[in-house]
């Protein structure tokens, strides 16, 4: 059977091949509703399938969006990638996801791979300072939107959460329960802080503690972002003679590790230890006890990132602050902090 072409569709619909193209690609010119219906009916009747490779070669772009995340095994990044995939599907795009594994060379590898595939653009959840990634983006003159993290080295438009304000909300809430102080499970002082969400969580914790006139000296503990390593760190902290009565964790995954360690050590949560996380991953509502945490509107952030990537009219060329899309944080109160919810 001969391959059905765009010309065949145009003949059956009684229109031009250009109009068929506008219908298939949703533009760049509008098509009258009645004409669109005739074209769609012809496509269905003939079983026409657009040649996406040929389209990509002609336009020098595909219907693909590349997305790079540090580790899609972590619930936060998995849920963010899913939200981006849904937002992209609404715009007729598909998403390819690559894991940088928190390694600079892996991030650059995926940048080169995706840009070489002529993706429509890149959504980058950066793994770190990203000087090499910035050089690669400049070399390709790539269309990039930063999501969640905003490295100083990369100047592109960014969609982020109010991480400092969210951590302040959590710390204040724990202090309102009457704790002498709130410990923080985060990162060390030596970790680069500019544009890093976890560093901003620590900054928010510091500000809330300072507001209450409480020292943070010796109360910040280093822990990797995943639950397994955080569990090991929590075992050491909670087994010590001066264990805290409240811990604000930089991520929900860390908080889940803390809850596991407390259970193993027979420490009652929240009776003897209050725990809070950050990110409001879906699992946070199912922990025992359910986890108090900080949430942001991930679907709205994903839609904003996709729209900024695809719509020239939305892209901003002003100052770094003007290229920032800041989404508010909100406290999600559950029983791990001591509230009866």
C-alpha positions as CSV (number, residue, x, y, z in Angstrom):
1,X,0.0,0.0,0.0
2,X,1.4,3.4,-1.0
3,X,2.3,5.7,1.9
4,X,-0.3,8.4,2.6
5,X,1.1,11.9,2.1
6,X,0.1,15.4,3.2
7,X,-0.9,16.0,-0.4
8,X,-3.4,13.2,-0.1
9,X,-4.9,14.7,3.0
10,X,-5.1,18.1,1.3
11,X,-6.9,16.7,-1.7
12,X,-9.5,14.8,0.4
13,X,-10.1,17.8,2.6
14,X,-10.3,20.2,-0.3
15,X,-7.6,22.5,1.0
16,X,-3.9,23.3,0.6
17,X,-1.0,21.3,2.1
18,X,-0.1,24.5,4.1
19,X,-3.4,24.4,5.9
20,X,-2.9,20.7,6.6
21,X,0.4,21.7,8.1
22,X,-1.2,24.4,10.2
23,X,-3.7,21.9,11.6
24,X,-1.0,19.3,12.4
25,X,1.3,21.7,14.1
26,X,-1.3,24.0,15.7
27,X,0.0,27.0,13.8
28,X,1.7,29.2,13.0
29,X,-1.5,30.5,11.3
30,X,-5.1,30.0,12.6
31,X,-7.4,27.6,10.7
32,X,-11.2,28.1,10.6
33,X,-13.0,25.5,12.8
34,X,-14.9,23.9,9.8
35,X,-11.7,23.6,7.8
36,X,-9.9,22.1,10.7
37,X,-12.6,19.5,11.1
38,X,-12.4,18.5,7.4
39,X,-8.6,18.1,7.7
40,X,-8.9,16.0,10.9
41,X,-11.6,13.9,9.3
42,X,-9.3,13.3,6.2
43,X,-6.4,12.4,8.4
44,X,-8.5,9.9,10.2
45,X,-10.0,8.4,7.1
46,X,-6.6,8.0,5.3
47,X,-4.7,7.0,8.4
48,X,-2.1,9.7,7.8
49,X,0.9,9.7,10.2
50,X,3.1,12.8,10.1
51,X,6.8,12.2,9.4
52,X,8.2,13.7,12.6
53,X,11.8,13.2,11.5
54,X,11.2,15.1,8.3
55,X,9.4,17.8,10.2
56,X,12.4,18.1,12.6
57,X,14.9,18.3,9.7
58,X,12.8,21.1,8.0
59,X,12.3,23.2,11.2
60,X,15.6,22.2,12.8
61,X,13.6,21.4,16.0
62,X,11.7,18.4,17.3
63,X,8.6,18.1,19.4
64,X,10.9,17.0,22.3
65,X,11.8,18.8,25.5
66,X,15.0,17.7,27.3
67,X,14.8,17.6,31.1
68,X,17.9,17.0,33.3
69,X,17.4,16.2,37.0
70,X,20.0,15.2,39.6
71,X,18.3,11.9,40.5
72,X,14.8,10.8,39.3
73,X,14.8,8.0,42.0
74,X,14.2,10.7,44.6
75,X,10.5,11.4,45.0
76,X,10.7,15.1,44.6
77,X,12.5,15.0,41.3
78,X,10.2,12.1,40.0
79,X,7.1,14.2,40.8
80,X,8.6,17.3,39.3
81,X,9.5,15.4,36.1
82,X,5.9,14.0,35.9
83,X,4.4,17.4,36.3
84,X,6.7,18.7,33.5
85,X,5.7,15.8,31.3
86,X,2.0,16.6,31.8
87,X,2.5,20.3,31.1
88,X,4.5,19.4,27.9
89,X,1.8,17.0,26.7
90,X,-0.8,19.9,26.9
91,X,1.5,21.7,24.4
92,X,1.9,18.7,22.1
93,X,5.5,18.0,23.3
94,X,7.2,14.9,24.7
95,X,9.8,14.9,27.4
96,X,13.2,13.1,27.6
97,X,14.6,12.8,31.1
98,X,18.3,12.4,31.9
99,X,19.9,11.9,35.4
100,X,23.0,13.9,36.2
101,X,23.6,11.9,39.4
102,X,24.9,15.1,40.9
103,X,27.9,15.0,38.6
104,X,29.0,17.9,36.4
105,X,30.2,15.7,33.6
106,X,26.9,13.8,33.5
107,X,25.0,17.1,33.3
108,X,27.1,18.2,30.4
109,X,26.7,14.8,28.7
110,X,22.9,15.2,28.6
111,X,23.1,18.8,27.6
112,X,25.1,17.8,24.5
113,X,23.0,14.8,23.8
114,X,19.6,16.6,24.0
115,X,20.8,19.7,22.1
116,X,22.3,17.4,19.4
117,X,18.8,15.9,19.0
118,X,17.4,19.3,18.2
119,X,15.0,19.5,21.2
120,X,12.6,22.4,21.3
121,X,14.3,23.4,24.6
122,X,15.8,22.3,27.9
123,X,14.4,22.3,31.4
124,X,17.4,22.0,33.7
125,X,17.2,21.0,37.4
126,X,20.8,21.7,37.9
127,X,23.0,19.5,40.1
128,X,25.4,22.2,41.3
129,X,27.4,25.4,40.4
130,X,27.3,24.3,36.7
131,X,30.1,26.4,35.2
132,X,30.7,23.7,32.5
133,X,26.9,23.5,31.8
134,X,26.8,27.3,31.4
135,X,29.6,27.2,28.8
136,X,27.8,24.4,26.9
137,X,24.5,26.3,26.9
138,X,26.3,29.4,25.6
139,X,28.1,27.4,22.9
140,X,24.9,25.9,21.6
141,X,22.9,29.2,22.1
142,X,20.4,26.9,23.7
143,X,16.9,27.7,24.9
144,X,16.9,26.8,28.6
145,X,14.6,27.3,31.6
146,X,16.0,26.6,35.1
147,X,13.7,24.8,37.5
148,X,13.9,24.4,41.3
149,X,17.6,25.5,41.4
150,X,19.2,28.6,40.0
151,X,23.0,28.3,39.7
152,X,24.9,31.6,39.7
153,X,26.8,30.6,36.5
154,X,23.6,30.2,34.4
155,X,21.7,33.4,33.4
156,X,18.6,31.8,31.9
157,X,15.1,32.4,33.2
158,X,14.3,30.4,36.4
159,X,11.2,29.0,38.0
160,X,11.8,28.4,41.7
161,X,10.1,28.1,45.1
162,X,10.4,30.6,48.0
163,X,12.7,28.2,49.8
164,X,13.9,30.7,52.5
165,X,10.4,31.7,53.4
166,X,9.2,28.1,53.5
167,X,11.9,27.1,55.9
168,X,11.2,30.0,58.1
169,X,7.5,28.9,58.3
170,X,8.6,25.4,59.4
171,X,11.1,26.5,62.0
172,X,8.7,29.1,63.6
173,X,6.0,26.4,63.7
174,X,8.2,24.0,65.5
175,X,9.4,26.6,68.0
176,X,5.8,27.5,68.7
177,X,5.4,24.0,70.1
178,X,7.7,25.0,72.9
179,X,11.0,23.4,71.9
180,X,14.1,25.0,73.3
181,X,15.7,25.0,69.8
182,X,15.2,23.3,66.4
183,X,18.1,21.3,64.9
184,X,18.5,21.3,61.1
185,X,19.4,18.4,58.9
186,X,20.9,19.9,55.8
187,X,24.4,20.5,54.5
188,X,27.7,21.9,55.7
189,X,28.8,25.5,55.7
190,X,31.3,24.7,52.9
191,X,28.6,23.7,50.4
192,X,28.0,26.4,47.7
193,X,25.0,28.4,48.7
194,X,24.1,30.6,45.7
195,X,20.9,29.4,44.1
196,X,20.8,26.2,46.0
197,X,17.4,25.3,47.5
198,X,18.8,23.3,50.4
199,X,21.1,26.1,51.3
200,X,18.1,28.4,51.2
201,X,16.3,26.1,53.6
202,X,19.1,26.4,56.0
203,X,19.1,30.2,55.6
204,X,15.4,30.2,56.4
205,X,16.1,28.1,59.5
206,X,18.8,30.5,60.6
207,X,16.6,33.5,60.2
208,X,13.7,32.0,62.2
209,X,16.1,30.9,65.0
210,X,17.6,34.4,65.0
211,X,14.2,36.0,65.3
212,X,13.6,33.9,68.4
213,X,17.0,34.8,69.8
214,X,18.2,31.2,69.7
215,X,21.8,30.2,68.7
216,X,22.3,27.8,65.7
217,X,25.8,26.9,66.9
218,X,26.4,23.2,66.7
219,X,22.8,22.6,65.6
220,X,23.2,22.1,61.9
221,X,24.0,18.6,60.8
222,X,25.3,17.4,57.5
223,X,23.3,14.7,55.7
224,X,22.9,13.6,52.1
225,X,19.5,14.4,50.5
226,X,18.3,10.8,50.3
227,X,16.4,8.9,53.1
228,X,18.9,6.0,53.3
229,X,22.0,8.1,54.2
230,X,19.9,10.5,56.3
231,X,18.7,7.5,58.3
232,X,22.3,6.7,59.2
233,X,23.0,10.3,60.2
234,X,19.9,10.4,62.3
235,X,20.8,7.3,64.1
236,X,24.0,9.0,65.3
237,X,22.3,12.2,66.2
238,X,19.4,10.6,68.1
239,X,21.7,8.2,69.9
240,X,23.8,11.0,71.4
241,X,23.4,12.4,74.9
242,X,22.1,15.8,73.7
243,X,19.7,14.7,71.2
244,X,17.3,17.5,69.9
245,X,13.6,17.5,70.5
246,X,12.8,19.0,67.1
247,X,14.4,18.6,63.7
248,X,13.7,20.6,60.5
249,X,14.9,18.6,57.5
250,X,15.9,20.2,54.2
251,X,14.0,17.5,52.3
252,X,11.1,15.2,52.9
253,X,13.4,12.2,51.9
254,X,15.7,13.2,54.8
255,X,12.7,13.5,57.2
256,X,11.6,10.0,56.2
257,X,15.0,8.7,57.1
258,X,14.8,10.5,60.5
259,X,11.4,8.9,61.2
260,X,12.8,5.5,60.5
261,X,15.7,6.0,62.8
262,X,13.4,7.3,65.6
263,X,11.2,4.3,65.3
264,X,14.2,2.0,65.5
265,X,15.5,3.8,68.6
266,X,12.0,3.7,70.1
267,X,11.8,7.5,70.2
268,X,8.2,8.6,70.1
269,X,7.3,11.0,67.3
270,X,6.0,13.6,68.0
271,X,5.9,13.0,71.8
272,X,9.7,13.0,72.2
273,X,10.8,14.3,68.8
274,X,9.1,16.6,66.4
275,X,10.1,16.2,62.7
276,X,9.4,18.4,59.7
277,X,10.4,18.1,56.1
278,X,10.4,20.2,52.9
279,X,8.8,19.5,49.4
280,X,5.5,17.7,50.3
281,X,6.1,14.6,48.2
282,X,3.1,12.4,48.0
283,X,4.6,9.9,50.5
284,X,4.8,12.5,53.2
285,X,1.1,12.1,53.9
286,X,1.5,8.3,54.3
287,X,4.4,8.2,56.8
288,X,3.9,7.2,60.4
289,X,3.1,9.7,61.7
290,X,2.2,11.8,58.7
291,X,4.9,14.4,58.0
292,X,4.6,18.1,58.5
293,X,6.3,19.7,55.5
294,X,6.4,22.7,53.1
295,X,4.6,22.6,49.8
296,X,4.7,24.5,46.5
297,X,2.5,24.3,43.5
298,X,4.6,21.9,41.4
299,X,2.0,21.6,38.5
300,X,1.9,25.4,38.2
301,X,5.7,25.6,38.3
302,X,6.0,22.9,35.6
303,X,3.5,24.7,33.4
304,X,5.3,28.0,33.9
305,X,8.6,26.3,32.9
306,X,7.2,24.8,29.8
307,X,5.4,28.0,28.7
308,X,8.6,30.1,29.3
309,X,10.5,27.6,27.2
310,X,8.1,27.5,24.3
311,X,6.6,31.0,24.2
312,X,8.9,33.8,22.9
313,X,6.4,36.4,24.2
314,X,7.0,35.2,27.8
315,X,10.8,35.3,27.8
316,X,12.4,38.2,29.7
317,X,15.7,39.8,28.9
318,X,16.0,42.1,31.9
319,X,18.0,41.7,35.1
320,X,18.5,38.4,36.9
321,X,15.7,39.3,39.3
322,X,13.4,40.1,36.4
323,X,14.0,36.7,34.9
324,X,12.9,35.0,38.1
325,X,9.5,33.3,38.6
326,X,9.1,32.9,42.3
327,X,6.3,30.6,43.6
328,X,5.2,30.9,47.2
329,X,5.7,28.2,49.8
330,X,3.0,27.0,52.2
331,X,3.2,25.0,55.4
332,X,1.4,21.7,55.4
333,X,0.7,20.7,59.0
334,X,0.4,17.0,59.9
335,X,1.1,15.0,63.1
336,X,4.9,14.7,63.0
337,X,5.3,18.2,64.5
338,X,2.9,17.6,67.4
339,X,-0.3,18.9,65.9
340,X,-3.5,16.8,65.9
341,X,-4.2,16.6,62.2
